[in-house]
Amino acid sequence: MFTSSALRLSFFSWPKLIGRRMTSSNIENVSENRDLVLVDHIGEITTIGINRPEKRNCINSPAATALLQAFQDFDKDESSKVAVLYGVGGNFCAGYDLEEVSKKPPVHLSSYGQGPMGPSRYETSKPVIAAVEGFAVAGGLELALWCDLRVVEETAVMGVFCRRFGVPLIDGGTVRLPAIVGLGRAMDLILTGRPIKGSEALDWGLANRLVACGTAVGQAVNLAQSLVKFPQECLRADRQSALYATFSASSMQDALRYEHENGIPVIMKESVHGAQKFVDGIGRHGKFHLDAKLHPKSKI
C-alpha cells in the first residue's frame, strides 16, 4: 500500500516539489490502485506522505493500515532518525473518510486495537514531525497531535470539525490536545469544533513553528535535519521520559524515578564522549556546530 521511491530527492529540492498543488484535471485521473502512502528518504530522514489528495487526504481503512505499517518500518530502520509526516496535494489530512463510514458501519472499532487513523495508538521510539498545510481537522488534527512537533503554515486550518456530525475523537484527541494546550483551550476546540489558524495555533503552543504558505514540508525537513546531528540515545531517552511524565507516571516521584533509570544508561554511551568533545573545544559559547573541526580550547 505504500512505496519507497527510487528517486532520492535532495534536501534542497524537496520543498519545491512538495509545494505543488494537485489540479482538478489530475485529481480526476487519480487511480484507485495508486499507493495510499508515499515513503521516501532524505539522508537520515524518512518522509511519509498521505496520498489521497482527491479526498483532502481523508483516511480510509486501507490507508490507515498502510500508514501504520510505514511508521512501524521507520521505527525498525536503524539508518533513519526522524520522520516527517505530510499530506500530498496541499492538505495535511481532513480526518476519516465519512463516505466509508456511511456505507459500511465500522463495527470493527468496537474493540480496542489499531487506531482508526492508523498509527494514533502506536508509540514510536523516534521523533516524528508533522508538516501541516491546508486542512488538519478531525482525525487529521489527531494525527498532527500524535506527532512530537508541528510545523504549521500560516494559512493552515486546524479544528475538531467532526463535532458537526457526531463523530467522536477516538484517535487520542481528547488525551493529547489538553496535554499540549491545556484543558481550557482544548475544551474550546473540542466543544465548539471551531477552526483555528496558524497564528493562533502558534500562540497556543499547538504549532511549534509558523511558516509561509507552501513551505511546511521543507521547513519540517529543516527541523528534522537539526535533530539528526544530536547524540540519538540521549535525545530518545529524554523524549521518552517526557512522554512518560506526561501520560503514564502515577506521581511526581514515579516520573523522576523513570527519568533517572531511563537516563543513567546514556551517560556511559554518549555523555562521557560528549563531555570530552566540549573539553576539546567543540560547542563552546552555545554553538550547535557539533560536527565542525575541533576549535581551539576556550576557558568559556
VOBA-1610 file (N, C-alpha, C; in pm, whole numbers, padded with zeros to 5 digits, always signed):
BEGIN
Met+00081-00120+00000Met+00000+00000+00000Met+00085+00126+00000Phe+00212+00114+00032Phe+00298+00231+00026Phe+00422+00200-00053Thr+00489+00305-00097Thr+00606+00283-00182Thr+00722+00367-00135Ser+00841+00318-00156Ser+00962+00395-00133Ser+01023+00426-00269Ser+01018+00553-00307Ser+01062+00593-00441Ser+01209+00565-00461Ala+01245+00524-00583Ala+01385+00502-00614Ala+01459+00634-00625Leu+01384+00741-00650Leu+01445+00873-00661Leu+01472+00928-00524Arg+01596+00967-00497Arg+01630+01025-00369Arg+01644+01175-00386Leu+01541+01248-00339Leu+01541+01392-00358Leu+01640+01458-00265Ser+01703+01564-00313Ser+01798+01636-00229Ser+01724+01715-00124Phe+01793+01747-00018Phe+01738+01824+00093Phe+01687+01959+00045Phe+01749+02016-00059Phe+01711+02149-00104Phe+01600+02146-00208Ser+01590+02039-00287Ser+01488+02034-00391Ser+01354+01988-00338Trp+01351+01923-00223Trp+01227+01867-00167Trp+01116+01968-00146Pro+01141+02083-00080Pro+01032+02178-00053Pro+00961+02223-00179Lys+01035+02250-00288Lys+00975+02299-00410Lys+00883+02193-00471Leu+00925+02068-00467Leu+00846+01960-00526Leu+00716+01938-00449Ile+00726+01934-00318Ile+00608+01907-00237Ile+00510+02023-00241Gly+00560+02144-00266Gly+00474+02261-00265Gly+00373+02266-00377Arg+00388+02181-00481Arg+00295+02183-00592Arg+00156+02136-00550Arg+00053+02195-00607Arg-00084+02159-00575Arg-00142+02070-00686Met-00228+01979-00647Met-00296+01897-00746Met-00399+01983-00820Thr-00407+01973-00951Thr-00508+02043-01029Thr-00632+01956-01041Ser-00744+02019-01081Ser-00868+01942-01092Ser-00856+01830-01193Ser-00780+01853-01300Ser-00768+01751-01404Ser-00693+01628-01356Asn-00581+01650-01283Asn-00508+01530-01242Asn-00569+01465-01119Ile-00651+01539-01045Ile-00726+01475-00936Ile-00828+01377-00995Glu-00893+01417-01105Glu-00993+01331-01168Glu-00931+01204-01223Asn-00803+01211-01257Asn-00736+01095-01317Asn-00662+01008-01217Val-00678+01039-01087Val-00611+00958-00986Val-00664+00815-00990Ser-00575+00720-00993Ser-00615+00579-00998Ser-00650+00529-00859Glu-00753+00446-00852Glu-00791+00387-00725Glu-00684+00291-00674Asn-00597+00246-00764Asn-00496+00148-00726Asn-00362+00211-00691Arg-00354+00344-00693Arg-00225+00405-00664Arg-00194+00393-00514Asp-00067+00415-00482Asp-00021+00399-00344Asp-00087+00501-00253Leu-00138+00454-00141Leu-00207+00541-00046Leu-00111+00615+00046Val+00008+00562+00060Val+00110+00625+00144Val+00242+00624+00068Leu+00308+00738+00062Leu+00436+00751-00008Leu+00549+00763+00094Val+00649+00681+00079Val+00764+00682+00171Val+00890+00713+00092Asp+00970+00805+00142Asp+01096+00838+00079Asp+01199+00870+00187His+01325+00885+00146His+01431+00913+00242His+01519+01026+00193Ile+01549+01116+00283Ile+01643+01225+00258Ile+01751+01211+00363Gly+01860+01147+00328Gly+01963+01119+00427Gly+01908+01033+00539Glu+01916+01082+00661Glu+01869+01008+00779Glu+01726+01044+00818Ile+01654+01108+00726Ile+01515+01149+00750Ile+01424+01066+00660Thr+01315+01014+00718Thr+01212+00945+00641Thr+01093+01037+00624Thr+01047+01055+00500Thr+00925+01132+00475Thr+00812+01036+00444Ile+00698+01060+00507Ile+00581+00973+00491Ile+00463+01060+00451Gly+00409+01035+00332Gly+00301+01119+00280Gly+00170+01045+00263Ile+00062+01106+00312Ile-00072+01053+00291Ile-00113+01092+00149Asn-00150+00994+00066Asn-00168+01018-00077Asn-00311+00991-00122Arg-00404+01071-00069Arg-00542+01069-00118Arg-00587+01213-00142Pro-00517+01286-00228Pro-00544+01429-00244Pro-00685+01460-00291Glu-00744+01368-00367Glu-00881+01391-00415Glu-00982+01388-00301Lys-00941+01338-00186Lys-01026+01333-00066Lys-00970+01423+00045Arg-00884+01517+00007Arg-00814+01600+00106Arg-00742+01514+00208Asn-00695+01400+00159Asn-00617+01304+00238Asn-00694+01246+00357Cys-00825+01235+00341Cys-00902+01160+00441Cys-00851+01016+00445Ile-00852+00959+00562Ile-00803+00823+00582Ile-00918+00723+00573Asn-00899+00617+00493Asn-00991+00504+00495Asn-00918+00384+00554Ser-00983+00271+00561Ser-00922+00155+00627Ser-00790+00111+00564Pro-00783+00098+00430Pro-00654+00059+00371Pro-00544+00162+00395Ala-00578+00291+00390Ala-00478+00395+00413Ala-00430+00393+00558Ala-00520+00366+00652Ala-00482+00358+00793Ala-00381+00246+00816Thr-00408+00130+00756Thr-00317+00015+00769Thr-00181+00047+00708Ala-00183+00109+00590Ala-00057+00142+00521Ala+00023+00246+00600Leu-00047+00344+00660Leu+00022+00449+00736Leu+00086+00390+00861Leu+00015+00303+00930Leu+00072+00238+01048Leu+00194+00155+01009Gln+00186+00080+00900Gln+00298-00002+00856Gln+00420+00085+00823Ala+00395+00200+00762Ala+00505+00290+00726Ala+00581+00336+00851Phe+00509+00367+00958Phe+00575+00412+01080Phe+00641+00296+01155Gln+00584+00178+01148Gln+00650+00062+01208Gln+00781+00032+01135Asp+00781+00046+01003Asp+00904+00026+00927Asp+01007+00133+00960Phe+00962+00257+00975Phe+01051+00366+01014Phe+01117+00336+01148Asp+01038+00286+01242Asp+01090+00254+01375Asp+01200+00148+01369Lys+01184+00052+01277Lys+01281-00057+01266Lys+01405-00019+01186Asp+01397+00088+01112Asp+01507+00129+01023Asp+01613+00203+01104Glu+01724+00138+01131Glu+01829+00198+01213Glu+01899+00314+01144Ser+01886+00324+01012Ser+01951+00432+00939Ser+01869+00560+00938Ser+01744+00553+00985Ser+01656+00669+00985Ser+01632+00717+01127Lys+01650+00848+01151Lys+01644+00902+01286Lys+01519+00985+01315Val+01464+01049+01214Val+01346+01135+01231Val+01253+01113+01113Ala+01122+01120+01138Ala+01024+01110+01030Ala+00948+01241+01016Val+00909+01272+00893Val+00824+01387+00864Val+00695+01335+00800Leu+00581+01367+00860Leu+00451+01326+00809Leu+00386+01445+00739Tyr+00339+01424+00616Tyr+00277+01532+00540Tyr+00162+01476+00456Gly+00085+01565+00396Gly-00021+01526+00306Gly+00010+01571+00165Val-00019+01486+00067Val+00007+01518-00073Val-00101+01611-00127Gly-00062+01712-00202Gly-00159+01794-00275Gly-00217+01912-00204Gly-00154+01956-00094Gly-00196+02083-00033Gly-00277+02073+00093Asn-00311+01952+00138Asn-00382+01935+00266Asn-00313+01827+00348Phe-00303+01852+00478Phe-00241+01752+00566Phe-00331+01629+00574Cys-00449+01647+00632Cys-00546+01536+00642Cys-00676+01592+00696Ala-00787+01562+00628Ala-00918+01613+00668Ala-00997+01512+00750Gly-00925+01417+00815Gly-00993+01324+00904Gly-01020+01189+00842Tyr-01114+01117+00902Tyr-01151+00985+00849Tyr-01251+01004+00736Asp-01249+00912+00641Asp-01336+00919+00524Asp-01480+00885+00566Leu-01564+00988+00578Leu-01701+00967+00624Leu-01787+00895+00520Glu-01745+00897+00394Glu-01816+00820+00292Glu-01805+00671+00323Glu-01687+00628+00367Glu-01671+00488+00405Glu-01757+00455+00527Val-01761+00546+00625Val-01841+00524+00746Val-01990+00512+00711Ser-02037+00599+00619Ser-02179+00599+00584Ser-02221+00473+00510Lys-02128+00414+00435Lys-02161+00295+00356Lys-02136+00165+00431Lys-02040+00169+00523Lys-02001+00047+00595Lys-01978+00082+00741Pro-02080+00064+00824Pro-02065+00096+00966Pro-01942+00028+01025Pro-01857+00104+01091Pro-01729+00049+01140Pro-01745-00032+01268Val-01813-00146+01259Val-01837-00229+01377Val-01705-00283+01433His-01601-00291+01348His-01472-00345+01394His-01406-00253+01496Leu-01452-00128+01506Leu-01392-00034+01600Leu-01441-00054+01743Ser-01539-00144+01762Ser-01594-00165+01895Ser-01492-00224+01991Ser-01392-00295+01938Ser-01286-00349+02023Ser-01161-00264+02008Tyr-01089-00244+02119Tyr-00970-00159+02118Tyr-00857-00229+02044Gly-00796-00157+01952Gly-00685-00212+01875Gly-00618-00101+01798Gln-00593-00125+01669Gln-00533-00022+01585Gln-00624+00100+01580Gly-00566+00219+01590Gly-00646+00340+01580Gly-00707+00354+01442Pro-00828+00409+01431Pro-00891+00426+01301Pro-00805+00504+01202Met-00726+00601+01253Met-00641+00682+01166Met-00507+00615+01135Gly-00483+00498+01192Gly-00360+00423+01164Gly-00265+00416+01281Pro-00169+00510+01291Pro-00065+00500+01394Pro-00098+00570+01526Ser-00221+00616+01543Ser-00253+00703+01657Ser-00236+00636+01793Arg-00233+00502+01797Arg-00211+00431+01924Arg-00076+00360+01926Tyr+00003+00387+01825Tyr+00136+00327+01815Tyr+00238+00425+01875Glu+00330+00373+01955Glu+00431+00456+02019Glu+00565+00437+01948Thr+00606+00538+01875Thr+00734+00530+01806Thr+00848+00554+01906Ser+00965+00506+01873Ser+01082+00526+01958Ser+01165+00645+01912Lys+01122+00706+01798Lys+01198+00817+01740Lys+01104+00933+01708Pro+01156+01055+01699Pro+01070+01172+01678Pro+01001+01173+01542Val+00880+01229+01543Val+00801+01247+01421Val+00755+01393+01417Ile+00773+01456+01301Ile+00735+01596+01282Ile+00621+01603+01181Ala+00515+01676+01214Ala+00405+01696+01121Ala+00427+01823+01041Ala+00415+01814+00908Ala+00421+01931+00820Ala+00277+01963+00781Val+00220+02065+00844Val+00076+02091+00834Val+00049+02204+00736Glu-00021+02171+00629Glu-00070+02271+00534Glu-00215+02240+00503Gly-00290+02339+00460Gly-00430+02318+00428Gly-00509+02275+00551Phe-00592+02173+00534Phe-00676+02126+00643Phe-00609+02015+00724Ala-00611+02033+00856Ala-00571+01928+00950Ala-00682+01924+01054Val-00789+01857+01020Val-00911+01865+01101Val-00960+01725+01137Ala-01041+01723+01244Ala-01098+01597+01294Ala-00985+01496+01319Gly-00992+01378+01257Gly-00886+01280+01275Gly-00751+01329+01224Gly-00752+01422+01128Gly-00628+01480+01081Gly-00559+01563+01188Leu-00638+01634+01267Leu-00583+01706+01382Leu-00524+01606+01481Glu-00592+01495+01500Glu-00542+01393+01593Glu-00409+01335+01547Leu-00393+01317+01416Leu-00263+01271+01364Leu-00154+01375+01391Ala-00186+01502+01373Ala-00088+01608+01400Ala-00051+01611+01547Leu-00149+01588+01635Leu-00123+01585+01779Leu-00038+01465+01817Trp-00050+01355+01743Trp+00028+01234+01769Trp+00177+01259+01744Cys+00206+01350+01653Cys+00346+01382+01622Cys+00411+01460+01737Asp+00542+01457+01744Asp+00615+01527+01850Asp+00617+01677+01829Leu+00631+01720+01705Leu+00639+01862+01671Leu+00550+01889+01551Arg+00500+02014+01543Arg+00411+02052+01433Arg+00463+02181+01368Val+00498+02170+01239Val+00535+02285+01158Val+00411+02323+01078Val+00356+02441+01105Val+00223+02477+01055Val+00232+02600+00964Glu+00170+02592+00848Glu+00165+02707+00759Glu+00066+02812+00809Glu+00091+02937+00774Glu+00006+03048+00818Glu-00139+03030+00776Thr-00161+02968+00661Thr-00296+02953+00606Thr-00360+02819+00643Ala-00291+02737+00719Ala-00347+02606+00758Ala-00468+02625+00849Val-00557+02528+00845Val-00677+02530+00929Val-00681+02401+01010Met-00690+02417+01142Met-00700+02301+01231Met-00830+02311+01310Gly-00884+02199+01351Gly-01007+02203+01428Gly-01074+02067+01440Val-01170+02060+01532Val-01246+01937+01555Val-01373+01945+01472Phe-01360+01941+01341Phe-01473+01958+01251Phe-01573+01842+01260Cys-01530+01729+01314Cys-01621+01615+01329Cys-01730+01642+01431Arg-01716+01752+01508Arg-01819+01790+01605Arg-01954+01805+01536Arg-01954+01851+01412Arg-02079+01879+01340Arg-02160+01755+01309Phe-02093+01639+01303Phe-02160+01518+01253Phe-02169+01406+01357Gly-02137+01437+01482Gly-02149+01336+01586Gly-02045+01228+01579Val-01927+01262+01529Val-01816+01166+01521Val-01718+01197+01633Pro-01698+01106+01728Pro-01613+01135+01844Pro-01464+01129+01812Leu-01386+01188+01898Leu-01241+01179+01889Leu-01197+01049+01955Ile-01150+00953+01876Ile-01106+00825+01931Ile-00966+00788+01884Asp-00892+00891+01838Asp-00752+00869+01799Asp-00659+00956+01883Gly-00696+00975+02008Gly-00609+01045+02101Gly-00633+01194+02115Gly-00732+01247+02046Gly-00756+01392+02051Gly-00788+01445+02189Thr-00873+01372+02264Thr-00911+01418+02398Thr-00800+01393+02499Val-00699+01316+02462Val-00586+01286+02550Val-00471+01382+02525Arg-00434+01397+02399Arg-00314+01475+02365Arg-00341+01625+02359Leu-00457+01667+02311Leu-00482+01811+02298Leu-00476+01884+02433Pro-00542+01834+02540Pro-00529+01901+02670Pro-00385+01902+02721Ala-00309+01796+02692Ala-00171+01791+02738Ala-00084+01894+02668Ile-00119+01928+02545Ile-00038+02020+02466Ile-00078+02166+02489Val-00208+02195+02493Val-00251+02336+02502Val-00320+02370+02633Gly-00343+02272+02719Gly-00415+02298+02844Gly-00562+02265+02829Leu-00627+02232+02939Leu-00766+02187+02936Leu-00862+02293+02884Gly-00845+02418+02929Gly-00938+02523+02889Gly-00941+02544+02739Arg-00825+02557+02679Arg-00818+02578+02535Arg-00860+02453+02460Ala-00826+02337+02513Ala-00868+02212+02449Ala-01020+02203+02446Met-01084+02239+02556Met-01230+02236+02561Met-01292+02332+02460Asp-01228+02446+02440Asp-01276+02542+02340Asp-01285+02474+02204Leu-01178+02408+02162Leu-01177+02343+02031Leu-01267+02220+02028Ile-01261+02140+02134Ile-01336+02014+02135Ile-01487+02037+02135Leu-01534+02132+02215Leu-01678+02152+02230Leu-01738+02234+02116Thr-01667+02334+02069Thr-01723+02420+01964Thr-01694+02369+01824Gly-01585+02294+01808Gly-01547+02248+01675Gly-01493+02357+01586Arg-01470+02475+01640Arg-01433+02591+01558Arg-01294+02574+01497Pro-01270+02641+01385Pro-01138+02634+01323Pro-01037+02723+01395Ile-00912+02685+01390Ile-00804+02765+01444Ile-00694+02771+01337Lys-00648+02892+01307Lys-00547+02908+01203Lys-00407+02914+01264Gly-00309+02923+01177Gly-00170+02909+01217Gly-00124+03001+01326Ser-00154+03131+01317Ser-00103+03226+01415Ser-00158+03199+01554Glu-00287+03165+01563Glu-00346+03133+01693Glu-00290+03000+01745Ala-00271+02905+01654Ala-00213+02776+01694Ala-00074+02796+01753Leu+00003+02888+01696Leu+00136+02918+01749Leu+00127+02981+01887Asp+00034+03075+01904Asp+00016+03140+02034Asp-00021+03039+02142Trp-00097+02939+02104Trp-00143+02838+02200Trp-00038+02731+02229Gly+00063+02720+02144Gly+00159+02611+02157Gly+00118+02488+02081Leu+00009+02496+02005Leu-00033+02384+01921Leu+00062+02370+01802Ala+00107+02483+01749Ala+00209+02485+01645Ala+00344+02516+01709Asn+00446+02442+01671Asn+00582+02468+01721Asn+00657+02566+01632Arg+00623+02569+01503Arg+00682+02662+01408Arg+00571+02712+01317Leu+00570+02842+01287Leu+00475+02900+01193Leu+00552+02940+01068Val+00511+02890+00951Val+00588+02912+00828Val+00496+02960+00717Ala+00557+03012+00612Ala+00482+03065+00499Ala+00410+02955+00422Cys+00306+02995+00352Cys+00227+02901+00272Cys+00316+02832+00169Gly+00303+02701+00161Gly+00379+02623+00063Gly+00515+02576+00109Thr+00551+02605+00235Thr+00686+02571+00281Thr+00689+02472+00397Ala+00575+02420+00439Ala+00570+02337+00560Ala+00660+02215+00551Val+00656+02144+00439Val+00735+02021+00428Val+00884+02053+00429Gly+00923+02153+00352Gly+01064+02192+00350Gly+01114+02236+00486Gln+01033+02314+00557Gln+01073+02361+00689Gln+01073+02247+00790Ala+00982+02151+00774Ala+00982+02034+00862Ala+01107+01950+00841Val+01149+01937+00715Val+01273+01865+00685Val+01392+01941+00746Asn+01392+02074+00737Asn+01496+02154+00801Asn+01504+02125+00951Leu+01387+02122+01014Leu+01382+02096+01158Leu+01431+01955+01189Ala+01390+01859+01108Ala+01436+01721+01126Ala+01588+01713+01112Gln+01642+01787+01015Gln+01786+01787+00992Gln+01859+01839+01115Ser+01799+01932+01187Ser+01864+01986+01307Ser+01864+01886+01421Leu+01775+01786+01415Leu+01767+01686+01522Leu+01861+01567+01499Val+01886+01533+01373Val+01963+01412+01346Val+02110+01425+01386Lys+02158+01549+01402Lys+02300+01568+01434Lys+02331+01546+01582Phe+02227+01539+01666Phe+02248+01521+01809Phe+02274+01374+01844Pro+02340+01347+01956Pro+02352+01209+02004Pro+02212+01148+02024Gln+02184+01041+01953Gln+02047+00991+01944Gln+01998+00915+02068Glu+02086+00842+02135Glu+02042+00768+02254Glu+01990+00867+02359Cys+02060+00977+02378Cys+02020+01077+02476Cys+01891+01146+02433Leu+01884+01184+02306Leu+01764+01251+02256Leu+01640+01163+02276Arg+01653+01035+02244Arg+01537+00945+02255Arg+01503+00916+02400Ala+01603+00908+02486Ala+01577+00884+02628Ala+01502+01002+02690Asp+01544+01124+02660Asp+01477+01242+02714Asp+01336+01256+02658Arg+01320+01225+02530Arg+01186+01228+02470Arg+01094+01129+02540Gln+01144+01007+02563Gln+01061+00905+02626Gln+01028+00941+02770Ser+01122+01002+02840Ser+01097+01043+02979Ser+00990+01150+02985Ala+00993+01244+02890Ala+00892+01350+02886Ala+00753+01292+02858Leu+00746+01196+02765Leu+00618+01132+02735Leu+00566+01052+02855Tyr+00657+00983+02922Tyr+00616+00905+03039Tyr+00562+00998+03148Ala+00633+01107+03174Ala+00590+01200+03278Ala+00454+01261+03247Thr+00427+01284+03119Thr+00302+01347+03077Thr+00184+01252+03076Phe+00206+01129+03032Phe+00092+01039+03008Phe+00087+00913+03094Ser+00198+00874+03155Ser+00200+00743+03221Ser+00234+00746+03369Ala+00303+00847+03415Ala+00351+00849+03553Ala+00235+00856+03653Ser+00249+00783+03761Ser+00146+00783+03865Ser+00167+00894+03967Ser+00287+00949+03972Ser+00318+01055+04067Ser+00445+01126+04022Met+00476+01238+04088Met+00600+01309+04059Met+00721+01220+04083Gln+00722+01146+04194Gln+00835+01059+04225Gln+00848+00947+04124Asp+00735+00896+04075Asp+00740+00793+03972Asp+00804+00850+03846Ala+00767+00971+03807Ala+00824+01034+03687Ala+00973+01058+03705Leu+01013+01106+03824Leu+01155+01133+03849Leu+01237+01005+03851Arg+01179+00899+03907Arg+01249+00770+03911Arg+01268+00716+03768Tyr+01163+00728+03687Tyr+01172+00681+03547Tyr+01279+00761+03472Glu+01278+00891+03491Glu+01377+00976+03424Glu+01519+00934+03461His+01540+00906+03590His+01673+00865+03637His+01713+00731+03574Glu+01625+00632+03583Glu+01657+00499+03534Glu+01670+00497+03381Asn+01595+00583+03315Asn+01600+00590+03170Asn+01723+00664+03120Gly+01772+00756+03201Gly+01884+00840+03159Gly+02021+00786+03194Ile+02031+00712+03304Ile+02162+00665+03350Ile+02238+00583+03245Pro+02174+00491+03172Pro+02249+00413+03072Pro+02312+00499+02962Val+02256+00618+02938Val+02307+00705+02832Val+02442+00765+02868Ile+02468+00781+02999Ile+02589+00852+03041Ile+02715+00784+02986Met+02724+00653+03001Met+02842+00584+02952Met+02842+00572+02799Lys+02724+00567+02739Lys+02715+00552+02594Lys+02750+00680+02520Glu+02705+00795+02572Glu+02720+00919+02498Glu+02773+01037+02579Ser+02738+01045+02707Ser+02769+01166+02784Ser+02917+01185+02808Val+02989+01078+02839Val+03133+01090+02864Val+03204+01138+02738His+03167+01079+02624His+03226+01121+02497His+03190+01266+02466Gly+03064+01304+02493Gly+03020+01441+02469Gly+03094+01541+02556Ala+03118+01503+02682Ala+03193+01592+02772Ala+03335+01614+02720Gln+03394+01509+02665Gln+03530+01522+02611Gln+03532+01614+02489Lys+03430+01606+02406Lys+03421+01696+02291Lys+03416+01841+02336Phe+03340+01867+02443Phe+03332+02005+02493Phe+03467+02051+02547Val+03534+01962+02620Val+03667+01995+02674Val+03764+02026+02560Asp+03747+01956+02447Asp+03835+01977+02332Asp+03800+02102+02252Gly+03693+02171+02292Gly+03660+02298+02228Gly+03538+02300+02141Ile+03470+02187+02124Ile+03351+02183+02039Ile+03228+02227+02119Gly+03146+02313+02058Gly+03022+02356+02122Gly+03036+02469+02222Arg+03153+02530+02231Arg+03171+02642+02324Arg+03087+02761+02280His+03053+02848+02375His+02977+02971+02352His+02837+02940+02296Gly+02782+02825+02330Gly+02647+02790+02285Gly+02635+02751+02139Lys+02747+02721+02074Lys+02743+02685+01933Lys+02686+02543+01914Phe+02612+02527+01805Phe+02550+02398+01774Phe+02616+02327+01656His+02728+02378+01610His+02800+02314+01500His+02890+02204+01558Leu+02827+02095+01597Leu+02897+01991+01671Leu+02984+01902+01583Asp+02961+01906+01454Asp+03040+01821+01365Asp+03156+01897+01300Ala+03177+02021+01344Ala+03284+02100+01288Ala+03418+02051+01339Lys+03524+02098+01277Lys+03658+02062+01324Lys+03679+02117+01465Leu+03768+02055+01536Leu+03791+02096+01673Leu+03833+02242+01679His+03769+02313+01771His+03803+02452+01793His+03917+02463+01892Pro+03989+02571+01892Pro+04090+02591+01997Pro+04024+02593+02132Lys+04089+02540+02230Lys+04030+02533+02363Lys+03999+02674+02414Ser+03887+02684+02482Ser+03846+02811+02537Ser+03816+02796+02684Lys+03828+02900+02758Lys+03800+02894+02902Lys+03652+02921+02930Ile+03574+02953+02827Ile+03433+02986+02848Ile+03344+02878+02787
//
